[in-house]
Amino acid sequence: MSLLFELLLYLSTKYREQISSKFSMSNKEIEQMSKIIDFISRNFTQGILLKDVAKSLGYSEGYFSRLFKKNMGMIYYKYLNIIRLSAAYSDMKYINKSLVEFTLDCRFKDY
């Protein structure tokens, strides 16, 4: 679902030496972020709170928040909303629903 993350992951892996150390991830962080992004991609239409994602992957909320912000450059909820907006926009092109229905389907009310 997250083409941007997949691109960053590919570039980080393929061109690790050429990327500034400020932006590179360790192999452990790449693996962790892959699991996180995969979980979010599969569950973003559900009511997934930060604590739910952290717990499902065995992380504390604090560790998860720091890991996510460090490697994605944004907080979890901003990323989640970007994913939800992308899905809603994509669906709007092909499905005839009201804006309210799209926002509810993509769970924009979860806070």
Secondary structure by P-SEA (a helix, b strand, c coil): ccaaaaaaaaaaaaccccccccccccaaaaaaaaaaaaaaaacccccccaaaaaaaacccaaaaaaaaaaaccccaaaaaaaaaaaaaaaaaacccccaaaaaaaaccccc
